[in-house]
Amino acid sequence: EKVAPPEVIPHMSKVKSPQQIMASLIRDRTAYNPYIMAIMPCFDKKLEAIRFEYAEKQKEVDLVLGTKEIS
């Protein structure tokens, strides 16, 4: 998205990533509001978690850590 020509952006997929889908499933199936943390191998997942398209009513993933941040 950062390097794509502006005319291409409207044609990009609006489908949520597996990280976002799993977080929304967890939130929908629990009686309380859990704190959801994801450990991902790619730092781009951090950027994905804070995107405004995914924060319609609330963020789905509260915290994303890269594998290098854990070791």
BELLINLIN-V970887 format. One record per residue. N is the residue number from 1. RES is the residue in three letters. PSI is psi in degrees with one decimal (999 if undefined). D_FIRST is the distance of its C-alpha to the first C-alpha in Angstrom with 1 decimal. Layout:
N | RES | PSI | D_FIRST
N | RES | PSI | D_FIRST
//
This chain:
1 | GLU | -33.0 | 0.0
2 | LYS | -27.6 | 3.8
3 | VAL | -3.7 | 5.5
4 | ALA | 147.9 | 5.2
5 | PRO | 146.2 | 8.1
6 | PRO | -30.2 | 8.6
7 | GLU | -15.0 | 10.8
8 | VAL | -29.2 | 8.7
9 | ILE | -44.3 | 6.7
10 | PRO | -18.8 | 10.2
11 | HIS | 0.8 | 10.9
12 | MET | 153.7 | 8.6
13 | SER | 141.2 | 11.0
14 | LYS | 8.3 | 12.2
15 | VAL | 138.8 | 14.4
16 | LYS | 154.2 | 15.0
17 | SER | 165.3 | 15.1
18 | PRO | -35.8 | 18.6
19 | GLN | -46.2 | 18.7
20 | GLN | -38.4 | 18.1
21 | ILE | -46.0 | 20.6
22 | MET | -41.9 | 23.2
23 | ALA | -41.7 | 23.1
24 | SER | -35.3 | 23.6
25 | LEU | -41.9 | 26.4
26 | ILE | -45.5 | 28.1
27 | ARG | -38.0 | 28.0
28 | ASP | -25.9 | 29.3
29 | ARG | 8.6 | 32.1
30 | THR | 149.2 | 33.6
31 | ALA | -22.6 | 36.1
32 | TYR | 174.6 | 34.9
33 | ASN | 95.7 | 31.5
34 | PRO | 156.2 | 30.7
35 | TYR | 118.9 | 28.7
36 | ILE | 123.4 | 26.0
37 | MET | 139.5 | 24.9
38 | ALA | 140.1 | 22.9
39 | ILE | 114.4 | 23.3
40 | MET | 148.0 | 20.5
41 | PRO | -13.4 | 20.4
42 | CYS | 133.4 | 16.8
43 | PHE | -16.2 | 15.8
44 | ASP | -23.1 | 12.2
45 | LYS | -26.8 | 14.2
46 | LYS | -45.6 | 15.4
47 | LEU | -37.9 | 12.1
48 | GLU | -37.5 | 11.7
49 | ALA | -23.9 | 15.2
50 | ILE | 6.6 | 14.9
51 | ARG | 141.0 | 12.1
52 | PHE | -24.5 | 13.9
53 | GLU | -29.3 | 13.4
54 | TYR | -9.4 | 15.5
55 | ALA | 47.9 | 18.0
56 | GLU | -59.8 | 19.8
57 | LYS | -36.1 | 23.3
58 | GLN | 160.9 | 22.8
59 | LYS | 142.3 | 20.6
60 | GLU | -39.2 | 21.1
61 | VAL | 123.0 | 20.9
62 | ASP | -34.8 | 22.8
63 | LEU | 136.6 | 22.4
64 | VAL | 126.5 | 20.5
65 | LEU | 140.9 | 22.3
66 | GLY | 157.3 | 21.4
67 | THR | -28.8 | 24.3
68 | LYS | -23.1 | 25.0
69 | GLU | -19.2 | 25.6
70 | ILE | -36.6 | 28.3
71 | SER | 999 | 30.4
//
